[in-house]
Amino acid sequence: MREHGMSEMAINQFRRLYDVWRSEQASSWIRETDVEPLVDVPSFHDVYKTIDHDKAVNAFAKTAFLKLNGGLGTSMGLDCAKSLLPVRRHKAKQMRFIDIILGQVLTARTRLGVELPLTLMNSFRTSKDTMKVLHHNRKFHQENIPMEIVQHVEPKIDPTTGAPVSFPEDTDLEWCPPGHGDLFSTIWESGLLDKLEENGFEYLFISNSDNLGARPSRTLAQYFENTGAPFMVEVARRTYADRKGGHIVRDRNTGRLMLREMSQVHADDKADAQNIEKHPYFNTNSIWVRVDALKAKLAEYDGVLPLPVIRNRKTVDPTDPDSTPVIQLETAMGAAIGLFDGAICVQVDRMRFLPVKTTDDLFIMRSDRFHLTDTYEMEDGNYIFPNVTLDPKYYKNIHDFDERFPYGVPSLAAAKSVTITGDWTFGRDVRMFSDAVLQDEGESRYVPNGEYVGPQGVEPDNWI
């Protein structure tokens, strides 16, 4: 790492992750008997009624906005920042994630008269392209607060030897980010917290760039200020589809809240952990933190928070499942909730949790289920979406996906679920309804313009 010019902060963080991995310490399970479920979390609607909305602008004016923007979107076959992926059109213009984020920030600045600085945590792979977008946006200007901080990198590990993996075909692929928990040491090393304090900012709202629902909110800013809490996580009600996601629990011994990922659940506890009645809330990975509290906590640990270590098993070339297996050591940002006395959660609606992790998610986001408003809100009627399963052989890669929807994705307004297996390309104005199914017919097939797709596939013309 030193040979590659890595900082001592990056090295210290990796040393901790590596030592934990070698000694197998924090892979200790978070057992069901040691935790209590999180219940009775105040909802956004409850909070909204208690807020003085004129006063809320004052709390909002002391809030800065940070977006995690280090992902390349390799799971979708992208070779650029995922935030540069087009999401949908607005007034005939193609809008990418980053365009919508900038629109949300500029709208809040204009309508509420606040500074709302935006900082992106980029990776060395996303920095150049993303910052070019910010510099070319004529309406977006920012002084005093840095527009980016760059996350650390670490070696991928060969699990059989414990040594850094070697991949001469592309040495860049020998390195990886240490998960979004790296945010904290990156913030510490960058001096961002000092800059925020110098300019009067007391709160930091942090979320993923691929979650367009995580918009700046004066209501939540005021609520967070009112509680006096050092750390607040936005959670949402789990559905059956969320049963395998990370969720917040309370440590029976300390009384502190904890993030429990499914990788930390013992096999004997999986039924309880996935019981959405018992554990009704999941972590949206949107957090609010007091700048002074975070600064004090980071100082306590010399910039490297003792977060649980996640072992991510991948291949050295993520696009080639036959390449050398590797271990990537990571931490989760939300796990920091366990380090703060008095940390809290707030329940938000699905409109604040609209992540795009796969082309299945993108399929919904680009459909007529959504309308992008003039204030850059991704608006839907009820935010209860059809279950979409697209054949990964033909739709997982974004280039293959776009090729098969040359006129845009079909209408999903009347669809309960969508299952596509096989190689199907779609014409204009195709509509899906009910439990829409297209079966693999062993060859490339085409859905003609204006057709309806339902439980029987492409509906026959001869209605009876």
N, C-alpha and C positions, 0 to 999 in steps of 0.2 A: 504494500500500500504506500509506503514511503517512496519507493522507486517510482511510483506513478503520481507522486505529488499530492497524495492525500493528506489532509490536515490531521493534527494530533487528536482533534475532537472526533473525527471519523474513525480513527484507529482505536481510540479508547472505547467508543461505542461498539465497534465490531469485536474488540477483545472481550467485552462483557458477554455479548451474544455467543461468541465462540466458546468461552469458558463454561457458560451455562449448558450449551449443547453437548460439550464433551463430558461434563459431569452429570448430565441428564437431570439437573435440578429442576427448574421450573416447568418441567413437563408434568409435574405432579398434577393429578386431576383436581378439579374443583367439584368435590362430591356433593351430591344432593343433600346429604345429611348435614353438611356444613354451611348451607345457605338457606336463606328465606326468599320466597318469591317477592318480586316488586309488585305492589298493588296500590290502588287508589292514587294514581299519579294525576295531578291537576291537568286538565285539558286546555288547549289553546282557547276554546270557547269560554271556559270558566275564567281564564286569565283575562280575556278580552273585556269581560264585563267589569273587571275591577280596576282597569287602567284609566288614568286621566290622559286621554289621547293628545291633548294639547301639550301636556308636560312630557309625554313620551318622546317628542322630538328632541328634547334636551338629552335624554339618555342615548338616543340614536346618534346624536351629534358627537358623542364620545365613543362611538363604536367604529372599529376598523374591520375590514372584510378580507379574509384569506381563503384562497381556493387551492386545493391540492390538484396540481396539474402535471404530475410527473409521468402519467401513464401513456404508453405508446398505442394502446389498444391492440396488442399482439394477439389477443384472443379472437379478434375479428380480422386478423391478417393485415392490420394497418402498419405502415412504416413511418408514421408521423404522429404527432400528439393527437390523442383521441379528441381533444377539444377543437381540432380543426376539421372534424367530420361534419358534413352538412346534416342538419336535423330536419329542417323543413323550409319552405318558402314563406316570405312575409312581404306583401306588396311587391310581388314578382322578383324579390331578391332572395338569393340562397343564403340561409342563415346557418352558421355553424354554432357549436356550443359556445365558443368564445365570443361570438357576436351577440348572442343572447345574454350572456353574463355581463358584457359591457353595457348592453341596453338596460339591464336591470339596475346596474350601478348608476348610470347616467340619469335614468328616470328618477331614482331616489334622490340624487343630488339636486335635480332641477325642481321636483315637486315639493321637497321638504327643506331645501336650502341647507343641506348638510354637506360636509366635505367627503365623507365615506371613502377613505382611501382603499384601494384594491391592491393586494399583494398576491402574486401567484407563487406557489412553491413548485418550481419546475425541476426537471431532471436535466442532466447534461444532454439528453436526447431530445427534449422538448423545448429547451430554452430559446434557441435561435429563431425557430419558426413562429413560436407563440409571441415572442417579444416584437417581432416584425409586425404582427397584426396590431398590437397595442400602439406602436409608434406611428403606424399608418392611419390610425383612426383619428380623424380631424377633431372630433368632439371630445376625445378622452385626453385629459391633461392631469398630471399629478406631480406635485413637488413635495419635498421634505420626507415623504414616506416612500421607501423603495418599492418599485413595482414588481420585483421578483426576489426570491431567495432560491438558491439551488441546493437541492437535497444531496445527501452524501451517496457514495457508491461503496460497495464492498465486494470481495471475491465470492463467486459461487464455489461451493465446496464439493469435492468428490467424496461421497459418503463412505466409500470403501477405504480411503486412505486418510481422510481428514485434511488433505492438502488442497490448495486452490486448483480448480479444474483447468486443464489446458485445452484450448480450441484454436489451433493455428489458422483454421479456415477463416475465422472472424474473431479476432482477439477482443473486440468490444463485447462479445457475448460471454466472455469470462467474468463479466461484472454485472451486478444487479443493485437495485435500491434496497435499503433495509426495511421496507414496509412503511406505511404512513405514520407509524410511531416515531420515525426518524424526524418528523416535523419539529419535535421539541428541541433536539440538539441542534438542528439546523437554525431554528429561530434564535437559540442562545448564541451560537457562533456568529450569526449574521449581525447581531446588535439591534435587531428589529424592535425588541421590547423597549430598549432605551430610546429609540427614535419615536416610538409611539408615546411614551411618557413625556418626552420633551415637547411634543406637539399637542398634549392635552387629551390623548385617547386613553380610556380606562378599560375598555372591553374589546375583546377580539372574538369575532364570529368566524368559525372555520367549517368548511364543508368541501365535498368533492366536486370537481368541475363537471363530472358527468351526471350530476344530480341537479337538473334545472329547476326543481321544486324548492331547493334551498336558497330562497331569496332573502335579501336583507329585510328585517322586520322590526319596526319601531315598537310594536306591541311586546315582542319577546325581549327586546333590549330594555324596555322599561320594567318588565316583570323581573328580569335577571337583576337589574339594579335594585329593585324593591326587596328582593329576597336577601340580598347581601351575600349570597352563595359565591364561593370561589370558582365553581365549575358546574356547568349545566349541560346535560345531554338531551337532545331531542329524541324521543322514542315514539313509536307508532304501534297501533294494535296489530298483533300477529294474526295472519290468516294461515290456512293450511299450507299455502305456498311458502310462507316465511318460517316454517317450523324448524328448519335446519340453520337458521341464521343466528348470529351473536345476539345475546340478550343480557339485560342487566339484572343482577341478583344482589341480595344483601348478605354480607358475611355475618354469620351468627355470632362470632367471637368479637369482632371489632365494631359491628354495626355499620361499617362503611359499605357503600355501593361498590359492585365489581362488575366488569364486563366478562361474561363467560362465552367464549367461542365454542363451537361444537367440537373442535379439536381438543378441548380441555375437559370434555365430558366422558366419563368412564362408560364402558359398554353397558354396565348394569344400570346406569342412570339415564340412558338415552330416551327411554319412553317418557320419563318425567320431564326431561329437558325439552322434548319436542311436544309436550302437552301444552297447547296454546291456551287452555283454560287456566292451568296452574301458573304458567309463566306467560302472561298476556301481552307483553311488550317486547319489541325488538329494537336494536340500536340502529338509528338512521345514519350514523357517522357524521352528524352535524352537531358541533359543540360550541358552547359559549364559555369563555374563560376571562377572569379578571387579570389584567396585565400585571398588576402588582403581585397577585397571588402566584401566578405562573413564574414570574421572575424570582420570587423567593424560593419556590420549590426547586427550580432549576439550579439556583445557587447552592441549595442544600446538597445536591447530588453532582456538583461540578458539571452540569449540563447534560448528564446521561441518566435519565430516569430509569429506575429498576422495573421496567415493564416485563410482563410474561413473554417468553420467547416462543415464537411460532416457527415450526419447521415446515417449510413449503417444498414439497418434492416435485421437481420438474425435470426437464431435459435441458442440456446446455443451449441447444437451439430450440426455442419454444415452438417453432413451426415444424420441427422434425422429431416425431415421437421416438425415432430409432437412434437419436444422438445420445451422447453420454448422460446418464442420470446424474442429477446434482441436487444438493440441498441449498435452499436459500433461507437464511436466518432473518426473521422479520419480527417486528412488534406492531401492535395496533394502537392507533391514536386514542380511541375511546377507553382503552385500558387504564389510562391515566386517572380516570374517575376514582380508582381505588386508592390513590395517593392523597386525596384531599378530604379532610374532615368537613362535613357540611355540604358536600356535593349533592346535587339534586337532579331530577329529571322533569321534563315537561312533555305531555302527550300532544303530538301534532297530527293533523290529518294527512291523508295520502297525497294531497296536493303539494306537500312539502317534501315528498320522497318519490322522486321520479328518476331513478337511476337507469343508465343504459350500460349494461355489462356485456350484452350479446346482441347479435343481429335480431334475435327474437324480440328483445326490448325495443330496438330501433324500428322494427316493423310496426309496432303499436305507435311509437312516437311520431312516425311519418304519416300515419293514417289520418282519416277524417275524425277519429276520436278526439283529436286535439285541435285547438285553435290558438295561434300565437297572437296575443293581444297587442295593442299599441304600447302597453307598458311592459311588454316582454314577459308576460305570464303564460305558461303552458296551461291552457284552460280546457277542462273536460267536464262533462255533466256530473259524474259521480265518482270518478277515479277508481272504479272497480272494473278492471280490464279483462278482456278475454284471455284465456290461457293459450299461449301461442307456442307451437312446437314445429320448427322448420327443420327439414332434413339437413344435418350438419355437413353432409357430403357435398351439397350443392349451395347452401346458403350461409354457412358459418363465416366464410371469407367475404369481406365487404365488396370486393371486386366481383365475385360470383353473384353475390346478392344483388348488386346494382344492375348487373347484366340481365338478370331474370325479371326485374321490375323496371323496364326501360321507360315506362310512362308514369311511374310512381306506384306505391303499394295499393292494393285493393281497398274498397270501403269496408270498414269493420263496425259500422254503426249498429248493425243488427246481428253481429257475431257474438256467440257465447264462448266459443273456442275455435281454434284454427290448428289443424294438423296437416302438414304437407310432407309426404314422403315421395322420393323420386325427383326427377328433373323436370320441373314445370316453369315455363316462361309465361308472363301475363301481358295481355293486351290492355287497352285503355278501358277505364270505367268498369272494371270488374267489381262485383259486389259479393261479399261473403255474409252468410246468415246462419243462425243457429250454431250447431256443432259442425262447422265446415271441414270437410275431409277431402284430400286428394291423395290417391294411392299411387304407389310406384308401379308404372306399367311397363317397366323394363326398357324404356327408350325415352328420348326427350319428347315432351308433350307441350302443347300451347293452349292457353285459355283465351279464346277469342274476345274481341272488344265487347263490352256490355253484358257479358254473361254473369249468371248467378251461380255461386258455389255454396252448396249446403251439405247435409249429411250424406247425400248420395253422390257427392262429387259435383261435376258440372251438370246443372239441372237440364233435363231434356227439354226440347222445344215444344213437344206435344203434351201440353198440360191437359190433364184429365179431371 
